[in-house]
Amino acid sequence: MSSSIGRFEIRRELGRGAQSIVYLAWDPQLEREVAVKTLHFAAAERKQNAALLAEARSVSRLRHPGIVPVFEAGEEDGDLYLVFEYVPGESLAALMRRRGAIPAAEAVPMMVDVLTALAEAHAQGVIHRDLKPSNVLIDAAGRSRVMDFGIARHVDDPKARQGLSGTPGFIAPEYIERRELSPRNDVYAAGVLLLWMLAGRPVHRETDPAKLLELARTTAVTVPADGAPIDEQLAAIALRAAALDPQARYADANAFRLALQAWLQPPATTADPVTEDGQPAALDFLLRRMKHRGDFPALSESVAAINRIASSESETIGTLSALILRDFSLTNKLLRLVNSAHYRPAGGGQISTISRAIVVLGFDTVRNIAITVLLFEHLQNKANAAQLKEEFLRACLAGLFGRELAAHLRLRDGEQVYICTVFHNLGRLLCQFYFPEESEDIRRLMQQQGCKEEAAAQRVLGTGFEALGIALARHWGFPELIQDSMRHIEDGPVRRPATTEERLRALAACANEYCDAVALLPADERDKALQALSARFADAVPVGAQAARELMHAAAEEIEAFASTIKVSMANTRIGRQLRQLVDGAPAPATLTDTGLPVAALLEQSTPAQATEEGRKAADAQAVLSAGIQDISNTLVEDFKLNDVLRIILETMYRAMGFKRVLLCIRDPRTNAMTGRFGFGPGVAELARQVRFSLSAHPDNVFNAATAKGADILISDIDDPKIAAHVPDWYRKSVPSHTFVLFPLTIKGRPVAMIYADKERAGEIEISEQELALLRTLRNQAVLAIKQAG
């Protein structure tokens, strides 16, 4: 063995594989230990070295606590070598050889670390392509770190190779078959890796590379039958990640990570679906079928997360805001809705941030809007669009009518009534989406045999809509109060409710029965049905027929505004025409749908407006900044909480300028140090822990200079020779961003806080003079808020 590779002095061997050896080495130039990996390919492949070197250098920009960075790449004697940070510890491969199966409580946090690193790489356009146990390092603190990004190994077998990169057993089927490259390749490898960790053995026993590739291309991954037992729900998560069809997998590493985190910390209300009429098997079967649809787990994770935050006494406005802001389409729709005629009077002016929407309208209102929009977003199905749209709008109309009833009766729990009423028929709504053929059979059975809907559903599905809906609500973490309100009320007069639960159930049932009559019955039958309903609910919901009609008119106006926001034309729906006839008192004119326009054409009208891309500056950044300034001005004249105002300011900067992360730092008077507190963007919690610097230090670096002089500073490139020496070591070691901007907050010449914002690549932050003036106004509003708060 040579005593050196390039300038690096070899000390000892750390490990080796079929094509590589890893050494511990010493870098005499920078006086530090490094890991040097040599790669030896066949002579015919040496021409690939130049491309691999270029790729290694391109991924060297990846800087993240979960990624082992590439310091340098070179070539010696025809072999490629890579220089990495030396991480004391052992590889996951060595750990698995030593221990076998890894308990889920350890394996899942390890995989969460891996997926966090992958998500960071994917955000920068880098796909790993060779995720496997030997490329995951477990450091001395027990954290998983990923290495070899973008440096995929070539398959040894000439018959199997044909241009493939990666390790057989971890290569995604679509890449084997079509050379299709995407982040889902890494999701597949991560799913296979997780199953291996949990089972203690590979998912395939085959060792021949060519046969292994063919097996992966054609055969779905299964849980190893002779491996250690795996929790059923966790196995389902891993199997989805490793699905044969890439579209059935999680969309990216972050979605996979969220699923694992939800498994680690399930909502307290989650339980196995069990019906009161003894039909657990049927419910379990239906839920399993739904889980095989790629959109159901995504919907479940989102709704459950929103419910956990909204129901927790410890969660903050920032937590819910950050969750909603991750989905730019949801953010845009929600802001349009909270600025509609129904909400605007309560807001005291235009609302331009999610944080202020929560301050003004409350957790429950924003939670309800977000979940309603999420539900619609997931009900996009071309083959079933028309019927789905009708069911969704009928549920929303019932919710709005229920809220009007609550207001009319001077009840304070209008938002509870809204969500209870919308979800009263959740089972019917999602059955229509996931089981359209069975839903059609249910309607046919009702028509042919005159049976009620619940009885028909019981015969077709093996369980009723009510039991299915309650099981789903429990699965999504809705409180028992809402679950209980989903139970239907027996025929006949409804007695006056004695408890909150009974009142909510009566209101939800009343509103839904009224809306069914309005949406489904012709005019002559409808009026009789409304009179009968008024008598049926006379004690429980004392609203006369005329008052109910007026409240329905108000709900109809609200559903029109809601439909407009989500890009649905009410005129092209049956329920829209029924409402128009109710309001106008005459049949609505025929629409294009009556003349046979294909459903696909209608779907185009319901396609959500394209959302602003994450990390991109808003199309009109000045308008977003100006709206935020007005938002904050409205808040400052109210009885505000300081943290709420500061979050609105950070969110405005984040959305307008397309920063990757925005962080508020606060001076700690005890230590005279500036420390990260909270903000927006991926990994901002970790960033807050990393940012800490003393204000007593001499202002020889940009952070101390900014706070000492009260100067706004933009660093376009931390490696620019003119500025490199002024970027502190703590920043370079812990923050993977090459460009950032600092806005110090000072009172009487003393720094009290600082706003930090960054982007990943050098030169990405561009701020015009007009934008800078508006950003400084936001900073000044933050100073004013701190002063007013004392």
C-alpha positions in Angstrom: 0.0 0.0 0.0 1.3 3.5 -0.9 2.0 5.7 2.1 0.1 8.6 0.5 -2.6 9.4 -2.0 -2.2 12.8 -3.5 -1.1 15.1 -0.6 -2.9 12.9 1.9 -0.8 10.7 4.2 -2.4 7.3 4.8 -2.6 6.2 8.4 -4.7 3.0 8.3 -7.5 1.2 6.5 -11.0 1.8 7.7 -12.9 -0.7 5.4 -13.1 -2.0 1.9 -15.6 -3.3 -0.7 -15.4 -4.9 -4.2 -14.3 -1.7 -5.9 -13.2 0.6 -3.1 -11.0 0.9 -0.1 -11.5 3.6 2.6 -8.5 4.9 4.5 -8.0 7.2 7.5 -5.6 9.8 6.3 -3.9 13.1 7.4 -4.2 16.3 5.4 -1.0 18.2 6.1 -2.2 21.3 4.4 -5.2 21.9 6.6 -3.9 19.7 9.5 -6.9 17.5 10.0 -7.9 13.9 9.7 -9.9 12.9 6.7 -11.4 9.7 5.1 -10.0 8.9 1.6 -12.0 6.5 -0.5 -10.3 5.0 -3.6 -12.4 3.7 -6.4 -11.0 1.1 -8.9 -12.9 0.3 -12.1 -12.1 -2.0 -14.9 -9.8 -0.6 -17.6 -12.7 -0.2 -20.0 -14.4 2.1 -17.5 -11.5 4.5 -16.8 -12.9 6.9 -19.3 -15.7 7.5 -16.9 -13.3 8.9 -14.3 -13.5 12.5 -15.7 -17.3 12.4 -15.5 -17.2 11.0 -12.0 -14.7 13.6 -10.9 -16.9 16.4 -12.3 -19.9 14.9 -10.5 -18.0 14.6 -7.2 -17.1 18.2 -7.4 -20.7 19.3 -8.2 -22.0 17.5 -5.1 -19.3 19.0 -2.9 -21.6 22.0 -2.3 -23.9 19.8 -0.2 -23.6 21.0 3.4 -25.9 19.5 6.0 -25.4 17.9 9.4 -26.7 14.6 8.0 -24.4 14.6 5.0 -20.7 13.6 5.1 -19.3 16.3 2.8 -16.9 15.7 -0.1 -13.8 17.9 0.6 -11.9 17.0 -2.5 -11.8 14.6 -5.5 -8.8 13.6 -7.6 -7.2 10.9 -9.7 -4.0 9.0 -9.1 -2.5 6.1 -11.2 -5.8 5.9 -13.1 -8.0 5.4 -10.1 -10.4 7.9 -8.7 -10.2 9.0 -5.0 -12.6 11.0 -2.9 -11.8 12.9 0.3 -14.5 13.1 2.9 -14.8 14.5 6.4 -13.6 11.8 8.8 -16.6 10.7 11.0 -15.6 8.5 14.0 -18.0 5.6 14.3 -19.0 2.7 12.1 -21.0 2.1 9.0 -24.6 0.8 9.1 -23.3 -2.3 7.3 -20.9 -3.0 10.1 -23.6 -2.3 12.7 -26.0 -4.7 11.1 -23.3 -7.4 10.8 -22.6 -7.1 14.5 -26.2 -6.9 15.7 -28.5 -8.3 13.1 -32.0 -6.9 13.1 -32.3 -3.4 14.6 -35.3 -2.7 16.9 -37.8 -0.4 15.3 -37.3 2.2 18.1 -33.7 2.6 16.9 -34.1 1.9 13.2 -36.8 4.4 12.5 -34.9 7.4 14.0 -31.8 6.3 12.0 -33.9 6.3 8.8 -35.4 9.7 9.7 -31.9 11.1 9.8 -31.1 9.5 6.5 -34.3 10.8 4.9 -33.6 14.3 6.2 -30.2 14.3 4.5 -31.7 12.9 1.3 -34.4 15.6 1.3 -31.7 18.3 1.5 -29.9 16.7 -1.4 -33.0 16.4 -3.5 -33.8 20.1 -2.8 -30.5 20.9 -4.5 -31.1 18.6 -7.5 -28.8 15.8 -6.3 -30.0 12.2 -6.3 -27.8 9.7 -4.3 -28.3 6.7 -6.6 -26.4 4.3 -4.3 -28.0 4.4 -0.9 -27.0 1.2 1.0 -25.8 0.2 4.4 -22.1 0.9 3.7 -22.9 4.4 2.7 -24.6 5.3 6.0 -22.3 6.1 8.9 -23.4 6.1 12.5 -21.4 8.7 14.3 -20.2 8.7 17.9 -23.5 10.4 19.0 -25.6 7.6 17.3 -26.8 9.8 14.5 -26.9 8.6 10.9 -25.0 10.4 8.3 -25.0 9.7 4.5 -22.0 9.7 2.3 -21.2 9.2 -1.4 -23.9 11.5 -2.8 -23.9 11.3 -6.6 -21.0 8.8 -6.7 -22.9 5.7 -7.8 -21.0 2.5 -8.1 -21.1 0.6 -11.3 -22.5 -3.0 -11.4 -19.7 -5.5 -11.7 -21.4 -8.1 -13.9 -20.9 -7.1 -17.5 -24.2 -8.9 -18.5 -26.1 -6.9 -16.0 -24.4 -3.6 -16.3 -25.5 -2.0 -19.6 -24.9 1.5 -18.3 -26.5 1.0 -14.8 -25.2 2.8 -11.8 -25.8 1.7 -8.2 -25.9 -1.5 -6.2 -28.2 -4.4 -7.2 -30.8 -4.9 -4.5 -31.2 -1.1 -4.0 -31.7 0.0 -7.6 -35.2 1.2 -8.4 -37.2 -0.9 -10.9 -37.9 2.1 -13.2 -34.2 2.9 -13.4 -33.3 -0.7 -14.3 -36.0 -0.8 -17.0 -36.1 2.7 -18.4 -33.2 4.5 -16.9 -35.8 6.8 -15.3 -34.0 8.9 -12.7 -35.8 10.8 -10.0 -35.9 11.3 -6.2 -38.2 8.3 -6.1 -35.2 6.1 -6.9 -33.7 7.1 -3.5 -37.1 6.6 -1.8 -37.1 3.0 -3.1 -33.6 2.3 -1.8 -34.5 3.8 1.6 -37.6 1.6 1.8 -35.5 -1.5 1.0 -32.9 -0.4 3.5 -35.4 0.1 6.3 -36.9 -3.4 5.7 -33.4 -4.9 5.8 -32.6 -3.1 9.1 -35.9 -4.2 10.7 -35.8 -7.8 9.4 -32.1 -8.3 9.9 -31.7 -9.8 6.4 -31.9 -8.6 2.8 -35.4 -8.5 1.1 -34.0 -10.8 -1.6 -31.7 -13.8 -1.0 -30.4 -13.8 -4.6 -26.7 -13.0 -4.9 -26.2 -13.1 -8.7 -26.3 -9.4 -9.9 -28.1 -10.1 -13.2 -30.8 -12.2 -11.5 -31.1 -9.7 -8.7 -31.7 -6.9 -11.1 -34.4 -8.9 -13.0 -36.0 -9.8 -9.7 -36.1 -6.1 -8.6 -37.5 -5.0 -12.0 -40.4 -7.5 -12.0 -41.2 -8.5 -8.5 -42.8 -6.4 -5.7 -40.8 -6.1 -2.5 -42.3 -8.0 0.4 -41.5 -8.4 4.1 -38.9 -11.1 4.5 -40.8 -14.1 5.9 -37.8 -15.5 7.7 -36.7 -12.2 9.2 -37.4 -10.6 12.6 -41.1 -9.6 13.0 -42.0 -6.1 11.9 -44.9 -3.9 13.2 -47.6 -4.1 10.6 -48.1 -0.4 10.2 -44.4 0.3 9.9 -44.1 -2.5 7.4 -46.8 -0.8 5.3 -44.9 2.4 5.3 -41.6 0.8 4.2 -43.4 -1.3 1.5 -45.0 1.8 0.1 -41.6 3.5 -0.1 -40.3 0.4 -1.9 -43.3 0.0 -4.2 -42.7 -1.4 -7.7 -44.6 1.4 -9.3 -42.8 4.7 -8.6 -46.1 6.7 -8.6 -47.3 4.5 -5.7 -44.3 5.5 -3.6 -43.9 8.6 -1.4 -43.3 11.6 -3.7 -40.0 12.4 -2.0 -37.8 11.7 0.9 -39.6 14.3 3.0 -43.0 12.6 2.7 -41.4 9.3 3.7 -39.8 11.0 6.7 -43.1 12.5 7.8 -44.8 9.1 7.6 -42.1 7.6 9.9 -42.3 10.5 12.3 -46.1 10.0 12.5 -45.5 6.3 13.3 -43.0 7.3 16.0 -45.5 9.7 17.6 -49.0 8.5 16.7 -52.0 10.7 17.7 -53.4 9.7 21.1 -56.8 9.0 19.7 -55.6 6.4 17.1 -57.2 3.0 17.6 -58.2 0.0 15.6 -61.4 0.6 13.7 -64.2 -1.3 15.5 -67.9 -0.8 14.8 -70.6 -1.1 17.3 -72.5 -3.6 15.1 -69.6 -6.1 15.2 -68.1 -5.5 11.7 -64.4 -4.8 12.4 -63.2 -7.1 9.6 -65.2 -5.2 6.9 -63.9 -1.8 8.2 -60.3 -3.1 8.3 -60.6 -4.4 4.8 -61.9 -1.1 3.4 -59.2 0.9 5.2 -56.5 -1.4 3.8 -57.8 -0.9 0.3 -57.7 2.9 0.8 -54.2 2.8 2.1 -53.1 1.2 -1.2 -54.0 4.5 -2.9 -51.1 6.8 -2.9 -53.1 9.9 -2.0 -54.8 8.4 1.1 -51.7 8.2 3.3 -50.6 11.7 2.2 -54.1 13.0 3.1 -54.1 11.1 6.4 -50.7 12.5 7.4 -51.6 16.1 6.6 -55.0 16.0 8.4 -53.6 14.2 11.4 -50.8 16.7 11.7 -53.1 19.7 11.5 -55.4 18.1 14.1 -52.5 17.4 16.5 -51.4 21.0 16.3 -54.8 22.5 16.6 -55.8 20.4 19.6 -52.5 20.7 21.5 -52.3 23.3 24.2 -48.5 23.5 23.8 -48.3 24.0 20.1 -47.8 27.6 18.8 -49.1 29.6 15.9 -45.8 29.2 14.3 -46.1 25.4 14.2 -49.4 25.4 12.4 -48.3 28.2 10.1 -45.1 26.3 9.1 -47.1 23.2 8.4 -49.5 25.0 6.1 -46.7 27.0 4.4 -45.1 23.7 3.3 -48.0 23.4 0.8 -47.9 26.5 -1.4 -51.2 25.6 -3.1 -52.9 25.2 0.2 -51.4 28.5 1.5 -52.7 30.4 -1.5 -56.2 29.0 -1.4 -56.4 29.5 2.4 -55.4 33.1 2.1 -57.9 33.7 -0.6 -60.6 32.1 1.5 -59.8 34.1 4.7 -60.0 37.3 2.6 -63.5 36.4 1.2 -66.6 38.3 2.2 -67.4 36.0 5.0 -64.1 36.4 6.9 -62.8 39.8 5.9 -65.0 41.9 8.3 -63.5 39.8 11.2 -60.0 40.4 10.0 -60.0 44.2 10.2 -58.6 44.4 6.7 -56.7 42.3 4.2 -54.9 39.2 5.7 -51.7 38.4 3.8 -50.0 35.8 6.1 -51.1 32.5 7.6 -49.8 33.6 11.0 -52.1 36.6 11.1 -55.0 34.5 9.8 -54.6 32.3 12.9 -54.2 35.4 15.2 -57.4 37.0 13.8 -59.6 33.9 13.1 -58.3 31.4 15.7 -56.9 27.9 15.4 -60.2 26.2 14.9 -61.3 28.4 11.9 -57.9 28.0 10.1 -57.8 24.3 10.9 -61.3 23.9 9.4 -60.5 25.8 6.3 -57.2 24.0 5.8 -58.7 20.5 6.2 -61.6 21.4 3.9 -59.3 22.6 1.2 -57.0 19.5 1.7 -60.0 17.3 1.3 -61.0 18.9 -2.0 -57.4 18.8 -3.2 -57.3 15.0 -2.8 -60.6 14.4 -4.5 -59.3 15.0 -8.0 -60.4 12.0 -10.1 -61.2 12.4 -13.8 -63.2 9.2 -14.0 -65.4 10.2 -11.1 -65.1 14.0 -11.0 -68.7 15.1 -11.4 -70.2 12.9 -8.6 -67.2 13.7 -6.3 -67.8 17.4 -6.8 -71.4 17.1 -6.0 -70.7 15.1 -2.7 -68.0 17.6 -1.7 -70.1 20.7 -2.3 -73.1 19.1 -0.5 -70.9 18.5 2.6 -69.5 22.0 2.5 -72.9 23.5 2.1 -74.2 21.5 5.1 -71.2 22.8 7.1 -71.9 26.4 6.2 -75.6 26.0 6.8 -74.9 24.4 10.2 -72.7 27.4 11.1 -75.6 29.8 10.2 -77.9 27.7 12.4 -75.6 28.0 15.3 -75.3 31.8 14.8 -79.1 32.1 14.6 -79.5 30.2 17.9 -76.8 32.4 19.5 -74.5 29.4 20.1 -70.8 30.1 20.5 -69.4 26.9 19.0 -70.0 27.7 15.3 -66.7 26.3 14.1 -67.3 23.1 16.0 -70.7 22.9 14.3 -69.1 23.5 10.9 -66.5 20.7 11.1 -69.0 18.3 12.7 -71.5 18.9 10.0 -68.9 18.6 7.1 -67.7 15.3 8.5 -71.1 14.0 9.3 -71.1 12.2 5.9 -67.4 11.6 5.6 -67.9 7.9 5.0 -70.2 8.6 2.0 -67.8 11.2 0.6 -64.6 9.1 0.7 -66.4 5.9 -0.4 -67.4 7.8 -3.5 -63.7 8.6 -4.2 -62.1 5.3 -3.3 -64.9 2.9 -4.2 -66.8 4.5 -7.0 -68.2 1.2 -8.3 -69.5 0.2 -4.9 -71.0 3.7 -4.5 -72.9 3.2 -7.7 -74.1 -0.2 -6.6 -75.4 1.4 -3.3 -77.4 4.1 -5.3 -78.8 1.4 -7.6 -79.9 -0.7 -4.7 -81.6 2.2 -3.1 -83.5 2.9 -6.3 -84.4 -0.7 -7.1 -85.4 -1.9 -3.7 -86.3 1.4 -2.0 -84.0 0.8 1.0 -82.2 3.5 2.9 -78.7 4.6 2.1 -77.1 3.1 5.3 -78.8 -0.2 4.8 -77.7 -0.3 1.2 -74.1 0.5 2.2 -74.2 -2.2 4.8 -75.2 -4.8 2.1 -72.6 -3.6 -0.5 -69.6 -2.8 1.7 -70.2 -5.0 4.7 -70.4 -1.9 6.9 -72.3 1.4 6.9 -71.1 4.9 5.8 -71.4 6.0 9.5 -69.0 3.3 10.8 -66.5 4.0 8.0 -66.6 7.7 8.6 -66.1 7.4 12.3 -63.2 5.0 11.8 -61.5 7.5 9.5 -62.1 10.4 11.9 -60.5 8.4 14.6 -57.6 7.5 12.3 -57.1 11.2 11.6 -57.1 12.3 15.2 -60.4 14.1 15.4 -61.6 14.5 19.0 -64.3 12.2 20.3 -66.7 15.1 20.3 -66.6 15.2 16.5 -66.6 11.5 16.1 -69.7 11.3 18.3 -71.4 14.0 16.2 -71.1 11.7 13.1 -73.6 9.2 14.5 -77.0 9.6 12.7 -80.2 10.3 14.6 -83.2 7.9 14.5 -86.3 8.9 12.6 -89.1 10.8 14.3 -89.0 13.9 16.5 -85.6 14.8 17.9 -85.7 15.7 21.6 -84.1 18.8 23.1 -80.3 18.1 23.6 -79.1 17.8 27.2 -75.4 17.9 26.5 -72.9 19.6 24.2 -72.4 16.3 22.4 -76.1 15.9 21.8 -76.4 19.5 20.6 -73.6 19.1 18.0 -75.1 15.8 16.8 -78.5 17.3 16.4 -77.2 20.4 14.5 -75.0 18.3 12.2 -77.9 15.9 11.4 -80.4 18.8 10.9 -78.0 20.7 8.6 -77.2 17.6 6.5 -80.9 16.6 6.2 -81.9 20.1 5.1 -79.1 20.2 2.5 -80.0 16.7 1.2 -83.5 18.0 0.6 -82.3 21.1 -1.2 -79.6 19.3 -3.3 -81.6 16.2 -4.3 -85.3 16.9 -4.4 -87.4 18.7 -7.1 -89.1 22.0 -6.0 -92.5 20.5 -5.0 -91.1 17.7 -3.0 -88.4 19.9 -1.5 -90.8 22.4 0.1 -92.8 19.6 1.7 -89.6 17.9 3.0 -88.3 21.2 4.5 -91.6 21.7 6.4 -91.3 18.1 7.7 -87.7 18.7 8.8 -88.8 21.9 10.6 -91.3 19.8 12.6 -88.8 16.9 13.2 -86.2 19.2 14.7 -88.6 21.7 16.4 -87.3 20.9 19.9 -83.7 20.2 19.2 -83.0 23.0 16.6 -85.9 25.5 16.9 -85.8 27.3 13.6 -88.9 27.9 11.6 -89.2 27.0 7.9 -89.0 30.7 6.7 -85.9 31.3 8.9 -84.3 28.1 7.7 -84.8 29.3 4.1 -83.1 32.6 4.8 -80.2 30.9 6.5 -79.9 28.5 3.5 -79.8 31.6 1.2 -76.8 32.9 3.3 -75.1 29.5 3.1 -75.6 29.5 -0.7 -73.8 32.8 -1.0 -70.9 31.5 1.0 -70.6 28.3 -1.0 -70.5 30.3 -4.2 -67.5 32.3 -2.8 -65.8 29.1 -1.6 -66.3 27.4 -4.9 -64.9 30.4 -6.7 -61.8 30.2 -4.6 -61.2 26.5 -5.4 -62.0 27.1 -9.1 -65.3 25.2 -9.3 -68.2 26.6 -11.3 -71.3 26.2 -9.3 -73.4 26.7 -12.4 -72.0 23.5 -13.9 -73.1 21.4 -10.9 -76.5 20.0 -10.0 -76.3 21.3 -6.5 -75.5 24.8 -7.9 -78.6 24.7 -10.1 -80.7 23.5 -7.2 -79.5 26.4 -5.0 -80.1 28.9 -7.8 -83.6 27.6 -8.2 -84.2 27.8 -4.5 -82.9 31.4 -4.2 -84.6 32.7 -7.4 -87.7 30.6 -7.1 -87.5 29.5 -10.8 -85.7 26.6 -12.6 -82.1 27.4 -13.5 -81.2 27.5 -17.2 -79.5 24.5 -18.8 -75.7 24.6 -18.7 -73.0 23.1 -20.9 -73.1 20.0 -18.7 -76.7 19.3 -19.7 -75.6 19.2 -23.4 -73.1 16.4 -22.9 -69.8 18.2 -22.3 -67.3 15.6 -21.2 -66.5 15.5 -17.5 -62.8 16.0 -18.3 -63.6 19.5 -19.6 -65.3 20.3 -16.3 -62.2 19.1 -14.5 -60.1 21.8 -16.1 -62.3 24.4 -14.4 -61.6 22.9 -11.0 -57.8 22.7 -11.4 -56.2 24.8 -8.6 -54.3 27.8 -9.6 -50.6 27.2 -9.8 -48.9 27.9 -6.5 -45.7 29.8 -6.0 -42.7 27.4 -6.1 -40.8 26.9 -2.8 -37.6 28.9 -2.9 -38.7 31.2 -5.7 -39.3 34.9 -5.2 -43.0 35.8 -5.5 -44.1 37.1 -8.9 -44.7 40.5 -7.3 -42.5 40.5 -4.2 -43.2 44.2 -3.5 -47.0 43.6 -3.4 -46.5 40.7 -0.9 -44.2 42.8 1.2 -46.6 45.8 1.1 -49.6 43.6 2.1 -47.5 42.2 5.0 -46.7 45.7 6.2 -50.4 46.6 6.2 -51.2 43.3 8.0 -48.7 44.1 10.7 -49.9 47.7 11.0 -53.4 46.3 11.6 -52.0 43.9 14.3 -50.0 46.6 16.1 -53.1 48.6 16.9 -54.7 45.6 18.5 -54.0 43.8 21.7 -51.2 41.7 20.2 -48.7 39.1 21.4 -45.2 40.0 20.4 -44.3 36.6 19.1 -47.4 36.7 16.8 -46.2 40.0 15.2 -42.7 38.7 14.8 -44.0 35.5 13.1 -46.1 37.6 10.7 -43.0 39.6 9.8 -40.8 36.5 9.2 -43.5 34.8 7.1 -43.9 37.9 4.9 -40.2 37.9 4.2 -40.2 34.2 3.6 -43.1 34.2 1.1 -42.2 37.4 -0.7 -38.5 36.8 -1.3 -38.4 33.1 -1.7 -35.7 32.6 1.0 -34.9 29.1 1.9 -35.1 29.9 5.6 -35.8 32.9 7.7 -34.8 32.9 11.4 -35.3 35.3 14.3 -32.4 35.6 16.7 -32.8 37.2 20.1 -30.2 38.6 22.5 -29.8 36.7 25.7 -29.1 39.4 28.3 -27.5 36.9 30.7 -24.8 35.9 28.3 -24.9 38.8 25.9 -25.1 36.3 23.1 -27.4 36.3 20.0 -29.3 33.0 19.8 -31.7 31.5 17.2 -35.3 31.3 18.3 -37.8 30.5 15.6 -38.6 31.0 11.9 -39.8 29.4 8.7 -38.3 27.0 6.1 -36.9 23.4 6.0 -34.6 22.6 8.9 -35.1 25.9 10.6 -35.4 24.3 14.1 -31.9 22.8 13.6 -30.6 26.1 12.3 -32.0 27.8 15.4 -29.9 25.5 17.6 -26.8 26.2 15.5 -26.9 30.0 15.4 -25.4 31.4 18.6 -22.6 34.0 18.8 -21.3 36.4 21.5 -22.0 40.1 21.1 -18.9 40.8 23.2 -16.5 39.6 20.4 -14.6 42.1 18.3 -16.7 43.0 15.2 -14.3 41.2 12.8 -17.0 39.0 11.3 -20.1 39.9 9.5 -22.5 38.8 12.3 -20.8 40.9 14.9 -20.3 43.8 12.5 -24.0 43.8 11.6 -25.2 43.8 15.2 -22.6 46.3 16.5 -23.1 48.8 13.8 -26.8 48.2 13.2 -26.0 47.6 9.6 -28.0 45.5 7.1 -25.6 43.1 5.4 -26.0 40.9 2.3 -23.4 38.2 1.7 -23.7 37.0 -1.9 -21.0 34.3 -1.6 -19.3 33.3 1.7 -16.3 32.0 -0.4 -15.7 35.3 -2.1 -12.0 36.1 -1.3 -13.0 39.6 -0.2 -15.4 38.3 2.5 -14.3 34.7 3.2 -12.1 35.7 6.2 -15.1 37.5 7.8 -17.5 34.5 7.8 -17.1 32.9 11.2 -16.0 29.2 11.6 -19.1 28.3 13.5 -21.2 29.3 10.5 -19.2 27.4 8.0 -19.3 24.2 10.1 -23.0 24.2 10.9 -24.9 26.1 8.2 -25.1 24.7 4.6 -25.9 28.0 2.9 -23.6 30.1 0.8 -25.5 33.3 0.7 -27.4 35.1 3.5 -28.8 38.5 4.6 -28.8 40.0 8.1 -31.2 42.6 9.4 -30.2 43.7 13.0 -32.9 45.1 15.3 -31.5 47.8 17.6 -33.0 50.0 20.3 -31.1 53.1 21.4 -28.0 51.8 19.6 -28.0 48.4 21.3 -28.8 45.2 19.5 -31.8 43.3 20.8 -32.5 40.9 17.9 -31.5 40.0 14.4 -33.4 38.6 11.4 -31.3 36.1 9.3 -32.4 34.9 5.9 -30.6 32.6 3.5 -30.6 30.7 0.2 -28.5 27.7 -0.7 -26.3 28.7 -3.6 -24.1 31.7 -3.9 -25.6 34.7 -5.7 -29.2 33.5 -5.4 -30.4 36.4 -3.2 -31.2 39.5 -5.2 -32.9 42.4 -3.6 -33.9 45.5 -5.5 -33.9 49.0 -3.8 -37.6 49.0 -3.5 -37.7 45.6 -2.0 -34.9 46.5 0.4 -36.9 49.6 1.6 -39.9 47.4 2.3 -37.8 44.8 4.1 -36.3 47.5 6.3 -39.9 48.7 7.0 -40.7 45.2 8.2 -37.6 45.2 10.4 -38.6 48.6 11.8 -42.1 47.2 12.6 -40.4 44.4 14.5 -38.5 47.0 16.5 -41.7 48.9 17.2 -43.5 45.8 18.3 -40.6 45.0 20.7 -40.8 48.6 22.1 -44.6 48.4 22.5 -44.3 45.1 24.3 -42.0 46.6 26.8 
